[in-house]
Amino acid sequence: MAFKQRLTNLQNVAPGNIATLKVPTGANAPTMEKILFELSGGMTPAHIERIEGYANGRRFLVEGAGTVINARRSYMGVFNAAGFINLDFTEPNARNGAVEQQLATVPLALLQDLRFDIKIAAGAPAPGRIDAQMHFRAPTQNPYIRKQLDTSQSFAASGEQIMYLPIGGAGGRLKRVWIHEQTPGTITDVELRVGNITAIETNRAKLEHSQKENGLTPQAGVVVVDFVEDGNLSGVLNTATAAQVELRLTSNAANTYRVYYEYIDPIGNL
């Protein structure tokens, strides 16, 4: 079981503000697995509009609203509750033991600075409070960190819609691509091409059926291209070594997508 400690350096919690959480780092600092936020005073996950993480001054984590974070947990088949938000840097469904489960935890001893910016909605209740708790283990030299970045893609027409995934220095060991539809349910087919090779060719029904077979729970309005759906992290797609990666979506409507790329990346790439 991980140890648990309250993180007290959480400042500026008020409606419309960007609250800042500073996490202790440096020599002998532990390895962080999760941050559990408890919301009270009428505040709910919907009042958290965005969370961003910065390690050594570099942005490495972008999350959407608290409801989006909880929907990710629901997809993973992990319990979540309305009064809590959990930033999880483990891979809870990894099937090959503790090493893979802990692969993307945050080695605080290898960082000089770590903070999280939490955007609070202007309509949040004034008495609202956030309490942060860190789940951690002993210090390690784990060289990897979970990285998640986002982008927006708009398409003015239905039919085939092509997204070019980050490659080279902007790429990495890609675990999942989370595609949030502005108009839910419009994506019908998914094809992934790596160079001249078709790696994935499926429709939405078969994609989600395969995820359900692996104990996952697809969420409305979200298409997940999940390279580790079976819990085997050797299935990651390394886009850093690819010349071109195309994600071809077939949609029955024009759409704008909020896309999140989730990586396991060397901490030196921050």
N, C-alpha and C positions, 0 to 999 in steps of 0.2 A: 504494500500500500504506500502511496506517496504521502509525504508530509504536507501539512497545510499551514499557511501563515497569512495573516492579514497584511495587506499592502496599504500603508497609511498615507503615503505621499500622493494623494488624489486631490487635486485642487480645482477650483472654479466650477463646481457643480451648481448650475443654475439654469433656468429656461433660456434658450437661445445662445448659450455659451458653448465654447469648446473646452471641456474639462480635460485635464492633463494628469495622467498617471505615470509616475516615475518608478521604475523597478530597479532595486539595488543590483549593481554589477561589479566586476573586478575580481581580483585574486580571491580564491576560496568561495566565491559565490556559487550557489547550487545550480542545478540544471532544471529549468522550468518546463513543466508539462502543460499546465493549463492556467488560465485566469478565470475565476468564477466571479461574475458581477451579480450581486443581489440588489434588486430594485425595491424601493419602499416609498412611502409617502404619496402613493397614488401614481408613481412613475411605472411605466410598463415598457417592454421591449420596443413597442411602436414609437416611443418617445426618443429612442436612440436612433439617429438618422444615419450615422456612419462612424466607423472606428478605423483608425489608421495607426500602424505601428512603425516606429523609426528605431533602427539599430545603428549605433555609431553615426547618427545623423542622416542615415539613408533610409528612405521609405522601403519597407519590405513586405508590409501587410496592408491590404485594403479590404475592408469588409463593408457590406451594405448595412441596412437597418437591422436593429435587433431581431425583427421578425424574420429577416432573410437568414441571419445566423442560425436562428432556431430551426428554420426550415431545412438548412443543411444538416443539422443534427437529426432531424426527423428522417431525412433521406438515408442517413447512415444507420438508422434503426437505433439511435441512442436517445435515451429519455431526456426530455427538457420540460421546463415548467414556465408558466407565464411570468413569474416574478424574477426570473434568472436569465442571464446570458453567459454562455461558456465559450471562451476562446481556447480551443483545444489544439495543441501542437503535436499531439500523438496521432497515430493511425490505429484507432481502437479495433478495427476489424482485420488487422494484419494477421495472417494465419501461420506465419513462420516464427512465432515466438517474440520475446521481449525486444530483441535487437531491432527488428523491423517496426515494432510498435513504438519504440522510442527514437527512431532514426531522425525525426525532424523536430525533436524537442530543442529548447533554446539553451545553449551552454552559456550561462550568464558570466562564467569566469573568463570567457574569451571575448567579452564585450566591454567597451569602455562606457557605453551609455545605452539605455533602452527606455523608450517612453511610448505611451499610447495616447492619441488624441481622440476624444469621444465627443462627437457633435450631438448636442441635446436640442431637441425641437423647441421652438419658441412657445409652442402651446403646452409644454410639459408643466405639470403642477409645481407651484413654487415650493411646497414642502417636500418635493421629491428628493430622494437620497440614493446614492450609489455606494455600495460597500464592495471592495475588491479583495479577493482571497487568491493567493498563489498556491498551486499544487506543485511540489518539487521533489527532487531526489538529490543525492549527493553530487558534488561537482564531477563533471566528465569533460573529456576532450572531444566530444561529439563534433565532427567537422561540418555537419549539415544543419540546415534550418528550414522550416516551412516558410515558403514565400508565396504570396498571393497578390496579384496585381489585376487591375481592371481596365476595361476600355468600353467604348460605345460603338456599335456598328448599325448604320441605317441603310435600308434598301427601299427604293421608291416603288418597286413592283414585285409581284408574286413570281413564282417560278424558282429557278436556280439562283441561289445567293452565295457568293464566295467570300470567305474570310481567310486572310493569310495570317497564320500563326507566327508569333515571334520566333526568330531563329538566331543562330550565332550567339554573340554576347548578350542579346536580349532574351535568348531562349534558356532552356534548362531541362531538367528531368521532370517532365510534365505528368502529374497524377490525374488531374481532371480539368475539363473545360466546362464551366457552368454557364449556360446560355439562358438568360431571363428574357422571356418574350414580353413585349409591351402589349401585344394582343395574344393572350394565352391560347395554346392549342393549335397554332397555325403551322408550325413545323411538322412536316409529314415524313421526310426522309433525311438521312445523314450519310455523307460519304467523306472519308478522310484519305487524302493522297499525300504520300511522302515521296517527293521527287516524282518519278513516273510509276510508283507502286501504289495500288489501292490497298490501304491497310484496313479500312472499315467501309462496308457498304450495307446499309440496313435501313429499314423503315422504323418509325418511332415505336410502333407496337412491339416489334421484335427487340428493339433496344431496351425498352422498359421491362419486357418479359424476362430478358436475361438478367437485368438488375434485380428483379424480384426473386429469381431463382437463387441469387446470392445473398438474400436477406435484406436487400435495400428497398426503400420505399419511394418511388418517383413522386415528385411534388408537382402540383398544377402550375402551369406556366413556366416550367423550368425543364430544359433538356440538358442532361449531363452526359458528356462524352467521358466515360470513366475507364481509364486504362488499368485501374487496380480494383475493378469491381469484385474480383474473386479473392481479394485480400493478399494477393501476391505482388509485392512491390517491385519484383523484377520486370513487371509489365509496363513500367513507366516508359513514356515516349521521350527520348532525348532529342529535343529540337535544336540543341546547341550545335549538334554535328550535322544537321540536315541543311541541304541547299535551299529547299522550299517545302513548306507544309501548307496544304490547302484544306480547309474545312468547307465542304460544299453542302449547303442546306437547301432542301426543297420546301418552299412555303406556299400555302394557298392564299397569301395576302402580303401586301407590303408590311414592313415591320421595322422597329428599332429594337435592338438587343443590347442589354447590359451584359457584358461577358467578363467572367472572372477566370484567370489562369492560375491554377494551383500547382506549385512546384515543390520538389525537394531539391535544394540548391546548396552548394558549398558556401559556408559562411564567409569565405573570402571573396565571394561574388557580390557582396552587399554594395 
